[in-house]
Amino acid sequence: MAYTLLTIVHVLVCLFLIVVVLLQSGKAADLAGAFGGMGSQTAFGPRGSATLLSKATTGSAILFMITSLSLSILATRGTGVGSTILDKHPAPASAKQPATPAPAPGGVAPGQPSVTLTDPVTGEKKTMPLTLPPRPAEQQPPDKK
């Protein structure tokens, strides 16, 4: 109900803003302004008092921004936070990682390189898996000509 009412108000504000902007005349709307005459006075000259149309434009622009933000907040509130397309569609079974062998009681899988460290304070020895980056491919040196 509130979303529909806010949408109607937003559309009416949009139409009103369009009409008010189109009704205003430009600062240099005369013939001299088209050919560059009086350019310094229109660009840097003193501004006249705000007319009713300029006040209506400012008010409708502010109302337009408020209704836009309100509509976006109401639209995102109903979707649920954190739901993505990945949550809706589970990964295929073939893309899952193959099972790795269970680590030994020391924390290292059989056949995996490991390193044993000794704590200097307590003297306790810990065995940890050693992970090394893959070896770079053998590269041939470029031929010199």
Stockholm file with secondary structure:
# STOCKHOLM 1.0

chainA/1-145         MAYTLLTIVHVLVCLFLIVVVLLQSGKAADLAGAFGGMGSQTAFGPRGSATLLSKATTGSAILFMITSLSLSILATRGTGVGSTILDKHPAPASAKQPATPAPAPGGVAPGQPSVTLTDPVTGEKKTMPLTLPPRPAEQQPPDKK
#=GR chainA/1-145 SS CHHHHHHHHHHHHHHHHHHHHHHSCCTTCSHHHHTTTTHHHHHHSCCCCCCHHHHHHHHHHHHHHHHHHHHHHHHHHTTCTTCCHHHHSCCCGGGSCCCCCCCCTTSCCTTSCEEEEECTTTCCEEEEECCCCCCCCCCCCCCCC
#=GC SS_cons         CHHHHHHHHHHHHHHHHHHHHHHSCCTTCSHHHHTTTTHHHHHHSCCCCCCHHHHHHHHHHHHHHHHHHHHHHHHHHTTCTTCCHHHHSCCCGGGSCCCCCCCCTTSCCTTSCEEEEECTTTCCEEEEECCCCCCCCCCCCCCCC
//
